[in-house]
């Protein structure tokens, strides 16, 4: 019987920007759906820097849920997230800073990451934004690189 692959702890930082919808030069506030893009950096050797692209919706629960792809030099990582807004003074006319806390899951990848997946369910995703358009996030997750 083969040994289970060892878990690797990933700690990454992201700087995402919500893209305006097609045909517009601004992002509706607060956005109920959309796409975000921006740089990602994972301190772990073998990952380094790359770009993340995601798509999200905000259902009636108020959470922000979506799917992401992280593009690195040697492959991609795909997954999903579900983050919950924390208390703030954010309304449709008041763009105060906002924070979110939730979970993320890695479901696969390509290239050298073709066997990557979350260990023990999900990781932690924390984001903050001064204006709900520009987000700074950190993700912490245990992954395995099963082949």
Sine and cosine of phi, psi and omega as CSV:
sin_phi,cos_phi,sin_psi,cos_psi,sin_omega,cos_omega
0.00,0.00,0.76,-0.65,-0.03,-1.00
-0.96,0.27,0.57,-0.82,0.04,-1.00
-0.95,0.33,0.53,-0.85,0.05,-1.00
-0.92,0.39,0.59,-0.80,0.02,-1.00
-0.90,0.44,0.59,-0.81,0.01,-1.00
-0.94,0.35,0.58,-0.81,0.03,-1.00
-0.99,0.17,0.60,-0.80,0.07,-1.00
-0.88,-0.48,0.72,-0.70,0.04,-1.00
-1.00,0.01,0.80,-0.59,0.07,-1.00
-0.95,-0.30,0.70,-0.71,0.12,-0.99
-0.75,-0.66,0.92,-0.39,-0.09,-1.00
-0.82,-0.57,0.47,-0.88,0.12,-0.99
-0.88,-0.48,0.60,-0.80,-0.03,-1.00
-0.76,-0.65,0.52,-0.85,0.13,-0.99
-0.79,-0.61,0.99,-0.15,-0.11,-0.99
-0.97,-0.26,0.53,-0.85,0.09,-1.00
-0.82,-0.57,0.76,-0.65,0.06,-1.00
-0.97,0.26,0.78,-0.62,-0.03,-1.00
-0.99,0.11,0.62,-0.79,0.11,-0.99
-0.89,0.46,0.51,-0.86,0.05,-1.00
-0.92,0.40,0.36,-0.93,0.01,-1.00
-0.80,0.60,0.70,-0.71,0.03,-1.00
0.99,0.11,0.08,1.00,-0.02,-1.00
-0.79,-0.61,0.41,-0.91,0.08,-1.00
-0.93,-0.38,0.24,0.97,0.04,-1.00
-0.62,-0.78,0.34,-0.94,0.02,-1.00
-0.98,-0.18,0.83,-0.56,0.07,-1.00
-0.88,0.48,0.60,-0.80,-0.03,-1.00
-0.90,-0.44,0.71,-0.70,-0.31,0.95
-0.97,0.25,0.55,-0.84,-0.05,-1.00
-0.95,0.33,0.74,-0.67,0.02,-1.00
-1.00,-0.10,-0.17,0.98,0.08,-1.00
-0.25,-0.97,0.30,-0.95,0.04,-1.00
0.31,-0.95,-0.27,-0.96,0.01,-1.00
-0.74,-0.67,0.52,-0.86,0.03,-1.00
-0.75,-0.66,0.53,-0.85,0.02,-1.00
-0.64,-0.77,0.45,-0.89,0.11,-0.99
0.26,-0.96,0.13,-0.99,-0.03,-1.00
-0.96,0.30,0.52,-0.86,0.10,-1.00
-0.77,-0.64,0.59,-0.81,0.10,-1.00
-0.69,-0.72,0.82,-0.58,0.04,-1.00
-0.93,-0.38,0.83,-0.56,-0.07,-1.00
-0.93,0.38,-0.27,0.96,-0.05,-1.00
-0.94,0.34,0.72,-0.69,0.06,-1.00
-0.85,0.53,0.69,-0.72,-0.01,-1.00
0.99,-0.14,-0.17,0.99,0.03,-1.00
-0.92,-0.40,-0.93,0.37,0.04,-1.00
0.93,0.37,-0.62,-0.78,-0.07,-1.00
-0.99,-0.15,0.38,-0.92,0.03,-1.00
-0.20,-0.98,-0.38,-0.93,0.00,-1.00
-0.77,-0.64,0.64,-0.77,0.13,-0.99
-0.92,-0.38,0.63,-0.78,0.15,-0.99
-0.80,-0.60,0.71,-0.71,0.07,-1.00
-0.63,-0.77,0.30,-0.95,0.15,-0.99
-0.80,-0.59,0.60,-0.80,-0.09,-1.00
-0.62,-0.79,0.34,-0.94,0.18,-0.98
-0.70,-0.71,0.34,-0.94,0.08,-1.00
-0.84,-0.54,1.00,-0.07,0.00,-1.00
-0.95,0.30,-0.03,-1.00,-0.04,-1.00
-0.84,0.55,-0.40,0.92,0.02,-1.00
-0.90,0.43,-0.38,0.92,-0.04,-1.00
1.00,-0.03,-0.23,0.97,0.07,-1.00
-0.94,0.35,0.36,-0.93,0.16,-0.99
-0.97,-0.26,0.87,-0.49,-0.04,-1.00
-0.84,-0.54,0.54,-0.84,0.00,-1.00
-0.07,-1.00,-0.11,-0.99,0.01,-1.00
-0.81,-0.59,0.55,-0.83,-0.02,-1.00
-0.75,-0.67,0.38,-0.93,0.20,-0.98
-0.75,-0.66,0.76,-0.65,0.06,-1.00
-0.95,-0.32,0.81,-0.58,-0.06,-1.00
-0.97,-0.25,0.90,-0.44,0.06,-1.00
-0.90,-0.43,0.16,-0.99,-0.03,-1.00
-0.85,0.53,-0.58,0.81,-0.13,-0.99
-0.95,-0.33,0.23,0.97,0.05,-1.00
0.43,-0.90,-0.06,-1.00,0.00,-1.00
-0.85,-0.52,0.37,-0.93,0.10,-1.00
-0.80,-0.59,0.73,-0.69,-0.01,-1.00
-0.87,-0.50,0.52,-0.85,0.02,-1.00
-0.15,-0.99,-0.24,-0.97,-0.03,-1.00
-0.66,-0.75,0.27,-0.96,0.02,-1.00
-0.55,-0.84,0.36,-0.93,0.06,-1.00
-0.53,-0.85,0.96,-0.29,-0.02,-1.00
-0.88,-0.48,0.59,-0.81,-0.07,-1.00
-0.95,-0.32,0.77,-0.64,0.04,-1.00
-0.92,0.40,0.61,-0.79,0.07,-1.00
-1.00,-0.07,0.20,-0.98,-0.06,-1.00
-0.86,0.50,0.66,-0.75,0.06,-1.00
-0.30,-0.95,-0.04,-1.00,0.04,-1.00
-0.98,-0.18,0.42,0.91,-0.09,-1.00
-0.98,0.22,0.82,-0.57,0.10,-0.99
-0.69,-0.73,0.02,-1.00,-0.02,-1.00
-0.92,0.40,-0.27,0.96,0.03,-1.00
-0.88,-0.47,-0.03,1.00,-0.03,-1.00
-0.81,-0.59,0.96,-0.29,-0.12,-0.99
-1.00,-0.09,0.82,0.57,0.06,-1.00
-0.92,0.39,0.22,-0.98,0.03,-1.00
-0.90,0.44,0.41,-0.91,-0.07,-1.00
-0.65,-0.76,0.55,-0.84,0.13,-0.99
-0.79,-0.61,0.45,-0.89,0.04,-1.00
-0.71,-0.71,0.53,-0.85,0.09,-1.00
-0.67,-0.74,0.67,-0.74,0.01,-1.00
-0.12,-0.99,-0.46,-0.89,-0.10,-1.00
-0.85,-0.53,0.35,-0.94,0.10,-1.00
-0.64,-0.77,0.41,-0.91,-0.01,-1.00
-0.65,-0.76,0.69,-0.73,0.08,-1.00
-0.98,-0.20,0.79,-0.61,-0.10,-1.00
-0.92,-0.40,-0.12,0.99,0.02,-1.00
0.30,-0.95,-0.05,-1.00,-0.01,-1.00
-0.22,-0.97,-0.11,-0.99,0.03,-1.00
-0.77,-0.64,0.16,-0.99,0.01,-1.00
0.88,0.47,-0.69,-0.73,0.00,-1.00
-0.92,0.40,-0.23,0.97,0.01,-1.00
-0.99,-0.16,0.28,0.96,-0.12,-0.99
-0.88,0.48,-0.41,0.91,0.01,-1.00
-0.96,-0.27,0.24,0.97,-0.08,-1.00
-0.97,0.26,0.60,-0.80,0.10,-0.99
-0.34,-0.94,0.35,-0.94,0.04,-1.00
-0.91,0.41,0.60,-0.80,0.15,-0.99
-0.99,-0.16,0.62,-0.79,0.07,-1.00
0.81,0.58,0.69,0.72,0.13,-0.99
1.00,0.01,-0.98,-0.20,-0.17,-0.99
-0.79,-0.62,0.25,-0.97,0.12,-0.99
-0.95,-0.32,-0.04,-1.00,-0.04,-1.00
-0.96,-0.27,0.73,-0.68,0.05,-1.00
-0.83,-0.56,0.82,-0.57,0.03,-1.00
-0.81,-0.58,0.75,-0.67,-0.02,-1.00
-0.73,-0.68,0.46,-0.89,0.12,-0.99
-0.63,-0.77,0.43,-0.90,-0.03,-1.00
-0.50,-0.86,0.68,-0.73,0.09,-1.00
-0.99,0.17,-0.28,0.96,-0.15,-0.99
-0.54,-0.84,0.12,0.99,-0.03,-1.00
0.93,0.37,0.10,0.99,0.07,-1.00
-0.94,-0.34,-0.62,0.78,-0.01,-1.00
-0.95,-0.31,0.88,-0.47,-0.05,-1.00
-0.90,-0.44,0.61,-0.79,0.18,-0.98
-0.90,-0.43,0.81,-0.59,-0.08,-1.00
-0.76,-0.65,0.44,-0.90,0.19,-0.98
-0.82,-0.57,0.62,-0.79,0.08,-1.00
-0.79,-0.61,0.68,-0.74,0.06,-1.00
-0.77,-0.64,0.83,-0.55,-0.07,-1.00
-0.43,-0.90,0.56,-0.83,0.12,-0.99
-1.00,-0.10,0.75,-0.66,-0.01,-1.00
-0.78,-0.62,0.35,-0.94,0.17,-0.99
-0.85,-0.53,0.44,-0.90,-0.04,-1.00
-0.92,-0.38,0.77,0.64,-0.01,-1.00
-0.87,0.49,0.62,-0.78,-0.04,-1.00
-0.99,-0.17,0.00,0.00,0.00,0.00
